[in-house]
């Protein structure tokens, strides 16, 4: 998977897009095939959305991504939520992993500290 641009708008239909989410504390994806390492969820965990709906987490793991500069990076602790509509990257989790997030008018940049 190549991460060329992080979507800043929810109006794209690109199923490969990752959306920066400041309200979630976990990364989430609906694409099970992206996981390089995967563990089934045996606890019946759910995530709760802003409209009070809950979605079941079926597993979690690591997704490898290729950055535009050619470097590979792993996204750890990604929840597999098949019924979520967008792939979400949590700002909280990124910052917790000692990465820096910068927002500009037309893009968001994630950097090593």
MMTF fields as JSON, N, C-alpha, C and O atoms, coordinates in Angstrom:
{
  "mmtfVersion": "1.0.0",
  "mmtfProducer": "UNKNOWN",
  "numBonds": 451,
  "numAtoms": 452,
  "numGroups": 113,
  "numChains": 1,
  "numModels": 1,
  "chainsPerModel": [1],
  "groupsPerChain": [113],
  "chainIdList": ["A"],
  "bondAtomList": [4, 2, 8, 6, 12, 10, 16, 14, 20, 18, 24, 22, 28, 26, 32, 30, 36, 34, 40, 38, 44, 42, 48, 46, 52, 50, 56, 54, 60, 58, 64, 62, 68, 66, 72, 70, 76, 74, 80, 78, 84, 82, 88, 86, 92, 90, 96, 94, 100, 98, 104, 102, 108, 106, 112, 110, 116, 114, 120, 118, 124, 122, 128, 126, 132, 130, 136, 134, 140, 138, 144, 142, 148, 146, 152, 150, 156, 154, 160, 158, 164, 162, 168, 166, 172, 170, 176, 174, 180, 178, 184, 182, 188, 186, 192, 190, 196, 194, 200, 198, 204, 202, 208, 206, 212, 210, 216, 214, 220, 218, 224, 222, 228, 226, 232, 230, 236, 234, 240, 238, 244, 242, 248, 246, 252, 250, 256, 254, 260, 258, 264, 262, 268, 266, 272, 270, 276, 274, 280, 278, 284, 282, 288, 286, 292, 290, 296, 294, 300, 298, 304, 302, 308, 306, 312, 310, 316, 314, 320, 318, 324, 322, 328, 326, 332, 330, 336, 334, 340, 338, 344, 342, 348, 346, 352, 350, 356, 354, 360, 358, 364, 362, 368, 366, 372, 370, 376, 374, 380, 378, 384, 382, 388, 386, 392, 390, 396, 394, 400, 398, 404, 402, 408, 406, 412, 410, 416, 414, 420, 418, 424, 422, 428, 426, 432, 430, 436, 434, 440, 438, 444, 442, 448, 446],
  "bondOrderList": [1, 1, 1, 1, 1, 1, 1, 1, 1, 1, 1, 1, 1, 1, 1, 1, 1, 1, 1, 1, 1, 1, 1, 1, 1, 1, 1, 1, 1, 1, 1, 1, 1, 1, 1, 1, 1, 1, 1, 1, 1, 1, 1, 1, 1, 1, 1, 1, 1, 1, 1, 1, 1, 1, 1, 1, 1, 1, 1, 1, 1, 1, 1, 1, 1, 1, 1, 1, 1, 1, 1, 1, 1, 1, 1, 1, 1, 1, 1, 1, 1, 1, 1, 1, 1, 1, 1, 1, 1, 1, 1, 1, 1, 1, 1, 1, 1, 1, 1, 1, 1, 1, 1, 1, 1, 1, 1, 1, 1, 1, 1, 1],
  "groupList": [{"groupName": "UNK", "atomNameList": ["N", "CA", "C", "O"], "elementList": ["N", "C", "C", "O"], "formalChargeList": [0, 0, 0, 0], "bondAtomList": [1, 0, 2, 1, 3, 2], "bondOrderList": [1, 1, 2], "singleLetterCode": "X", "chemCompType": "L-PEPTIDE LINKING"}],
  "groupTypeList": [0, 0, 0, 0, 0, 0, 0, 0, 0, 0, 0, 0, 0, 0, 0, 0, 0, 0, 0, 0, 0, 0, 0, 0, 0, 0, 0, 0, 0, 0, 0, 0, 0, 0, 0, 0, 0, 0, 0, 0, 0, 0, 0, 0, 0, 0, 0, 0, 0, 0, 0, 0, 0, 0, 0, 0, 0, 0, 0, 0, 0, 0, 0, 0, 0, 0, 0, 0, 0, 0, 0, 0, 0, 0, 0, 0, 0, 0, 0, 0, 0, 0, 0, 0, 0, 0, 0, 0, 0, 0, 0, 0, 0, 0, 0, 0, 0, 0, 0, 0, 0, 0, 0, 0, 0, 0, 0, 0, 0, 0, 0, 0, 0],
  "groupIdList": [1, 2, 3, 4, 5, 6, 7, 8, 9, 10, 11, 12, 13, 14, 15, 16, 17, 18, 19, 20, 21, 22, 23, 24, 25, 26, 27, 28, 29, 30, 31, 32, 33, 34, 35, 36, 37, 38, 39, 40, 41, 42, 43, 44, 45, 46, 47, 48, 49, 50, 51, 52, 53, 54, 55, 56, 57, 58, 59, 60, 61, 62, 63, 64, 65, 66, 67, 68, 69, 70, 71, 72, 73, 74, 75, 76, 77, 78, 79, 80, 81, 82, 83, 84, 85, 86, 87, 88, 89, 90, 91, 92, 93, 94, 95, 96, 97, 98, 99, 100, 101, 102, 103, 104, 105, 106, 107, 108, 109, 110, 111, 112, 113],
  "secStructList": [7, 3, 3, 7, 7, 7, 5, 7, 7, 6, 6, 7, 7, 7, 6, 6, 7, 3, 3, 3, 3, 1, 1, 7, 1, 1, 3, 3, 3, 1, 7, 4, 4, 4, 3, 3, 3, 3, 3, 3, 7, 7, 1, 7, 7, 3, 3, 3, 7, 6, 6, 1, 7, 3, 3, 3, 7, 7, 3, 3, 3, 3, 3, 3, 3, 3, 3, 6, 6, 1, 7, 3, 3, 3, 3, 3, 3, 3, 3, 3, 7, 6, 6, 7, 1, 1, 3, 3, 3, 3, 2, 2, 2, 2, 2, 2, 6, 6, 3, 3, 3, 3, 3, 7, 1, 1, 7, 3, 3, 3, 3, 3, 7],
  "xCoordList": [0.85, 0.0, 0.89, 1.882, 0.573, 1.315, 0.482, -0.679, 1.088, 0.412, 0.996, 2.089, 0.288, 0.815, 0.258, 0.972, -0.962, -1.596, -2.572, -3.27, -2.614, -3.613, -4.816, -4.689, -5.961, -7.177, -7.574, -7.606, -7.871, -8.323, -9.814, -10.365, -10.455, -11.886, -12.527, -11.94, -13.723, -14.405, -15.186, -15.965, -14.987, -15.766, -15.135, -15.672, -14.031, -13.418, -13.997, -14.345, -14.094, -14.553, -13.377, -13.581, -12.159, -10.958, -10.866, -10.651, -11.027, -11.005, -9.603, -9.442, -8.58, -7.21, -6.806, -5.707, -7.671, -7.349, -7.349, -8.13, -6.46, -6.432, -6.854, -6.402, -7.713, -8.208, -7.636, -7.662, -7.12, -6.613, -7.808, -8.709, -7.82, -8.953, -8.467, -7.693, -8.922, -8.503, -9.409, -9.112, -10.501, -11.424, -11.253, -11.727, -10.597, -10.416, -9.06, -8.098, -8.997, -7.73, -7.072, -5.989, -7.714, -7.197, -7.198, -8.047, -6.218, -6.251, -7.275, -7.43, -7.979, -8.976, -8.95, -8.743, -9.164, -9.263, -10.331, -10.581, -10.955, -11.937, -11.326, -12.01, -10.042, -9.415, -8.512, -7.374, -9.0, -8.256, -7.005, -6.033, -7.019, -5.896, -4.65, -3.557, -4.788, -3.644, -2.788, -1.638, -3.313, -2.606, -1.428, -1.601, -0.228, 0.966, 1.02, 1.527, 0.494, 0.38, -1.035, -1.501, -1.722, -3.135, -3.456, -2.993, -4.258, -4.707, -6.223, -6.757, -6.909, -8.357, -8.721, -8.017, -9.822, -10.337, -11.221, -12.241, -10.839, -11.617, -12.447, -13.102, -12.423, -13.096, -14.412, -15.092, -14.792, -16.044, -15.987, -16.992, -14.827, -14.636, -15.42, -15.534, -15.956, -16.656, -16.038, -15.438, -16.185, -15.852, -17.166, -18.109, -17.219, -18.444, -18.263, -17.266, -19.225, -19.183, -19.922, -20.657, -19.706, -20.318, -21.832, -22.459, -22.434, -23.897, -24.459, -25.6, -23.662, -24.031, -24.132, -24.566, -23.744, -23.686, -22.413, -21.415, -22.45, -21.238, -20.93, -21.829, -19.632, -19.171, -18.235, -17.416, -18.358, -17.545, -16.136, -15.956, -15.143, -13.754, -13.539, -13.759, -13.108, -12.915, -11.466, -11.184, -10.546, -9.143, -8.3, -8.818, -6.993, -6.066, -4.709, -4.449, -3.849, -2.535, -1.727, -1.894, -0.837, 0.109, -0.119, -0.267, -0.144, -0.256, 1.009, 1.371, 1.677, 2.848, 2.444, 1.58, 3.067, 2.776, 4.083, 5.13, 4.004, 5.135, 4.875, 3.85, 5.786, 5.64, 6.09, 6.82, 5.662, 6.043, 7.555, 8.027, 8.332, 9.787, 10.452, 11.679, 9.656, 10.187, 10.474, 10.815, 10.343, 10.583, 9.355, 8.218, 9.616, 8.522, 8.281, 9.21, 7.036, 6.65, 5.543, 4.732, 5.505, 4.44, 3.491, 3.908, 2.21, 1.191, 0.79, 0.22, 1.096, 0.843, -0.534, -1.112, -1.04, -2.293, -3.472, -4.28, -3.564, -4.695, -5.82, -5.618, -6.984, -8.159, -8.809, -8.975, -9.169, -9.9, -11.388, -11.933, -12.033, -13.463, -14.113, -14.183, -14.59, -15.079, -16.238, -16.393, -17.034, -18.21, -17.947, -18.869, -16.721, -16.426, -16.255, -15.804, -16.604, -16.618, -15.301, -15.049, -14.449, -13.192, -12.066, -12.297, -10.852, -9.663, -9.222, -9.049, -9.043, -8.761, -7.399, -7.056, -6.629, -5.375, -5.609, -6.024, -5.342, -5.566, -4.389, -3.249, -4.664, -3.615, -3.059, -1.845, -3.909, -3.464, -2.434, -1.385, -2.726, -1.819, -0.528, 0.536, -0.598, 0.604, 1.539, 2.736, 0.997, 1.809, 2.363, 3.492, 1.589, 2.023, 3.212, 4.007, 3.338, 4.446, 5.641, 6.473, 5.725, 6.831, 6.957, 8.062, 5.824, 5.793, 5.189, 4.465, 5.483, 4.994, 3.978, 4.199, 2.868, 1.829, 1.744, 1.563, 1.874, 1.764, 0.644, 0.558, -0.206, -1.308, -1.017, -0.583, -1.263, -1.118, -2.433, -3.363, -2.513, -3.758, -4.289, -5.49, -3.422, -3.903, -3.315, -3.501, -2.608, -2.033, -1.748, -1.746, -1.512, -1.104, 0.159, 0.229, 1.173, 2.451, 2.753, 2.637, 3.141, 3.545, 5.046, 5.532, 5.788, 7.244, 7.764, 7.118, 8.952, 9.674, 10.172, 10.535, 10.184, 10.722, 12.226, 12.894],
  "yCoordList": [-1.167, 0.0, 1.223, 1.254, 2.215, 3.464, 4.57, 4.768, 5.286, 6.438, 7.67, 8.105, 8.239, 9.397, 10.695, 11.693, 10.688, 11.869, 11.397, 10.4, 12.11, 11.813, 12.675, 13.89, 12.072, 12.8, 13.743, 13.346, 14.978, 15.952, 16.213, 17.026, 15.543, 15.701, 14.327, 13.388, 14.202, 12.91, 12.722, 11.776, 13.61, 13.549, 12.67, 12.588, 12.017, 11.134, 9.732, 9.286, 9.049, 7.67, 6.7, 5.501, 7.204, 6.383, 5.44, 5.892, 4.143, 3.17, 2.987, 2.384, 3.501, 3.419, 4.619, 4.641, 5.605, 6.826, 6.568, 5.767, 7.262, 7.291, 8.682, 9.674, 8.763, 10.033, 10.307, 9.45, 11.509, 11.939, 12.219, 12.965, 11.625, 11.754, 12.234, 11.55, 13.403, 13.958, 13.52, 13.799, 12.844, 12.468, 11.017, 10.648, 10.197, 8.777, 8.564, 9.275, 7.587, 7.261, 6.034, 5.632, 5.435, 4.233, 4.403, 5.095, 3.75, 3.652, 2.582, 1.602, 2.76, 1.781, 1.615, 2.574, 0.378, 0.094, -0.969, -1.824, -0.889, -1.896, -2.937, -3.877, -2.78, -3.66, -4.691, -4.38, -5.886, -6.948, -7.366, -7.822, -7.217, -7.643, -6.772, -7.186, -5.581, -4.7, -5.127, -4.701, -5.945, -6.276, -7.221, -8.307, -6.78, -7.621, -8.575, -9.692, -8.114, -8.932, -8.734, -7.601, -9.828, -9.727, -10.675, -11.816, -10.191, -10.993, -10.86, -9.751, -11.989, -11.972, -11.347, -11.525, -10.619, -10.032, -11.066, -11.476, -11.485, -12.509, -11.92, -12.658, -10.615, -9.986, -9.309, -8.81, -9.272, -8.62, -7.11, -6.481, -6.515, -5.071, -4.329, -4.789, -3.179, -2.305, -0.916, -0.52, -0.175, 1.247, 1.999, 1.536, 3.148, 3.941, 5.205, 5.912, 5.48, 6.628, 7.809, 7.664, 8.971, 10.192, 10.191, 10.937, 9.376, 9.306, 8.185, 7.762, 7.704, 6.676, 5.268, 4.359, 5.059, 3.701, 3.026, 3.693, 1.714, 0.967, -0.004, -0.56, -0.191, -1.107, -2.115, -1.756, -3.364, -4.403, -4.424, -4.361, -4.514, -4.707, -6.209, -6.954, -6.657, -8.087, -8.522, -9.719, -7.567, -7.9, -6.643, -5.527, -6.84, -5.716, -6.194, -7.395, -5.238, -5.633, -4.482, -3.33, -4.823, -3.873, -3.808, -4.835, -2.59, -2.368, -1.636, -0.6, -2.191, -1.541, -0.598, -0.919, 0.563, 1.549, 2.027, 2.029, 2.427, 3.016, 4.518, 4.943, 5.306, 6.752, 7.325, 6.665, 8.549, 9.151, 9.264, 9.261, 9.366, 9.477, 8.114, 8.031, 7.038, 5.712, 4.91, 3.73, 5.527, 4.821, 4.007, 4.391, 2.875, 2.06, 2.419, 2.731, 2.368, 2.68, 1.718, 1.321, 1.344, 0.487, 1.29, 2.111, 1.03, 1.611, 0.496, -0.517, 0.701, -0.311, -0.121, 0.966, -1.186, -1.155, -0.649, 0.146, -1.111, -0.759, -1.739, -2.953, -1.224, -2.058, -2.404, -1.54, -3.665, -4.093, -3.993, -4.753, -3.033, -2.764, -2.826, -1.815, -4.017, -4.183, -3.269, -2.95, -2.849, -2.036, -0.533, 0.256, -0.123, 1.315, 1.717, 0.908, 2.931, 3.349, 3.942, 3.96, 4.43, 5.085, 4.522, 4.065, 4.552, 4.18, 5.402, 6.484, 5.238, 6.368, 6.239, 5.185, 7.318, 7.406, 8.359, 9.501, 7.888, 8.661, 9.589, 9.136, 10.879, 11.833, 11.482, 11.539, 11.121, 10.755, 9.624, 9.704, 8.585, 7.443, 7.803, 7.306, 8.659, 9.092, 9.845, 9.56, 10.8, 11.6, 10.73, 10.939, 9.767, 8.849, 8.0, 7.553, 7.777, 7.006, 7.893, 7.523, 9.072, 10.019, 10.503, 10.643, 10.755, 11.361, 12.753, 13.042, 13.597, 14.976, 15.129, 14.638, 15.809, 16.044, 17.545, 18.328, 17.945, 19.347, 19.493, 18.722, 20.488, 20.755, 22.027, 23.035, 21.958, 23.094, 23.274, 22.489, 24.289, 24.599, 23.422, 23.153, 22.722, 21.661, 20.288, 19.351, 20.154, 18.856, 18.701, 19.667, 17.476, 17.12, 16.306, 15.404, 16.614, 15.934, 15.271, 15.9, 13.996, 13.261, 13.016, 12.496, 13.4, 13.317, 12.613, 12.612, 12.008, 11.514, 12.704, 13.74, 12.535, 13.612, 13.451, 14.241],
  "zCoordList": [0.0, 0.0, 0.0, 0.728, -0.781, -0.848, -0.233, -0.593, 0.699, 1.29, 0.626, 0.987, -0.337, -1.046, -0.49, -0.405, -0.125, 0.459, 1.511, 1.329, 2.591, 3.611, 3.309, 3.154, 3.224, 2.876, 4.007, 5.172, 3.664, 4.651, 4.532, 5.274, 3.621, 3.412, 3.354, 2.815, 3.903, 3.862, 2.568, 2.448, 1.603, 0.373, -0.697, -1.802, -0.416, -1.406, -1.283, -0.19, -2.407, -2.418, -2.524, -2.713, -2.405, -2.516, -1.316, -0.192, -1.544, -0.448, 0.119, 1.18, -0.574, -0.088, 0.758, 1.31, 0.866, 1.61, 3.115, 3.628, 3.796, 5.262, 5.691, 5.119, 6.689, 7.172, 8.549, 9.432, 8.718, 10.018, 10.904, 10.52, 12.089, 13.003, 14.365, 15.034, 14.764, 16.055, 17.199, 18.36, 16.891, 17.966, 18.409, 19.484, 17.617, 17.959, 18.618, 18.328, 19.498, 20.148, 19.521, 19.946, 18.514, 17.867, 16.353, 15.791, 15.695, 14.244, 13.882, 14.611, 12.757, 12.332, 10.824, 10.082, 10.383, 8.954, 8.722, 9.571, 7.542, 7.164, 6.225, 5.82, 5.873, 4.898, 5.577, 5.929, 5.757, 6.45, 5.676, 6.278, 4.357, 3.529, 3.717, 3.33, 4.299, 4.516, 5.705, 5.813, 6.582, 7.822, 7.55, 6.997, 7.951, 7.872, 9.059, 8.961, 10.159, 11.375, 11.895, 12.014, 12.207, 12.578, 13.719, 13.744, 14.67, 15.81, 15.906, 15.883, 16.012, 16.17, 17.515, 18.509, 17.526, 18.759, 19.443, 18.889, 20.635, 21.343, 22.48, 23.217, 22.623, 23.759, 23.402, 24.298, 22.145, 21.771, 21.896, 22.225, 21.639, 21.759, 20.691, 19.555, 21.066, 20.13, 20.162, 21.162, 19.066, 19.04, 18.933, 18.291, 19.561, 19.596, 18.767, 18.907, 17.911, 17.028, 17.65, 18.627, 17.061, 17.584, 17.558, 18.311, 16.713, 16.641, 17.522, 17.334, 18.48, 19.449, 18.879, 19.586, 17.62, 17.09, 17.577, 17.849, 17.686, 18.02, 16.884, 16.254, 16.64, 15.608, 16.259, 17.105, 15.867, 16.475, 15.881, 14.665, 16.77, 16.378, 16.247, 17.202, 15.068, 14.865, 15.042, 15.107, 15.12, 15.312, 15.363, 15.328, 15.445, 15.489, 14.982, 14.905, 14.637, 14.169, 13.63, 14.032, 12.698, 12.12, 10.615, 9.953, 10.085, 8.65, 8.198, 8.755, 7.179, 6.604, 5.495, 4.679, 5.464, 4.419, 3.799, 4.446, 2.546, 1.841, 1.751, 1.218, 2.264, 2.257, 0.914, 0.175, 0.592, -0.693, -0.887, -2.024, 0.212, 0.095, -0.09, -0.129, -0.206, -0.437, 0.82, 0.736, 1.973, 3.229, 3.616, 3.342, 4.259, 4.768, 6.228, 6.974, 6.606, 7.988, 8.385, 7.548, 9.646, 10.142, 11.019, 11.836, 10.825, 11.695, 12.66, 12.256, 13.934, 14.96, 15.592, 15.545, 16.177, 16.94, 16.116, 16.596, 14.887, 14.017, 14.303, 14.26, 14.591, 14.823, 13.479, 12.618, 13.315, 12.125, 12.424, 13.225, 11.759, 11.959, 10.574, 9.875, 10.174, 8.809, 8.428, 7.25, 9.361, 9.015, 9.07, 8.86, 9.347, 9.307, 7.839, 7.028, 7.499, 6.098, 5.617, 4.412, 6.523, 6.17, 7.022, 8.141, 6.496, 7.256, 8.065, 7.504, 9.354, 10.24, 10.907, 11.443, 10.868, 11.606, 12.766, 12.57, 13.962, 15.177, 15.462, 15.569, 15.583, 15.949, 17.316, 17.515, 18.26, 19.604, 19.538, 20.177, 18.779, 18.678, 17.967, 18.336, 16.953, 16.242, 17.181, 17.234, 17.916, 18.834, 19.957, 20.4, 20.417, 21.469, 21.009, 21.836, 19.707, 19.143, 18.795, 17.967, 19.435, 19.235, 17.798, 17.273, 17.173, 15.859, 15.978, 16.93, 15.027, 15.024, 13.894, 12.787, 14.171, 13.174, 12.92, 13.852, 11.652, 11.264, 10.237, 9.281, 10.447, 9.526, 8.744, 9.302, 7.452, 6.562, 5.816, 5.996, 4.993, 4.302, 3.489, 3.514, 2.772, 1.898, 2.208, 1.431, 3.331, 3.641, 5.129, 5.891, 5.506, 6.854, 6.718, 5.884, 7.536, 7.45, 8.779, 9.83, 8.739, 9.927, 9.822, 8.817, 10.887, 10.857, 12.098, 13.146, 11.962, 13.129, 13.932, 13.376, 15.254, 16.112, 16.2, 16.867]
}
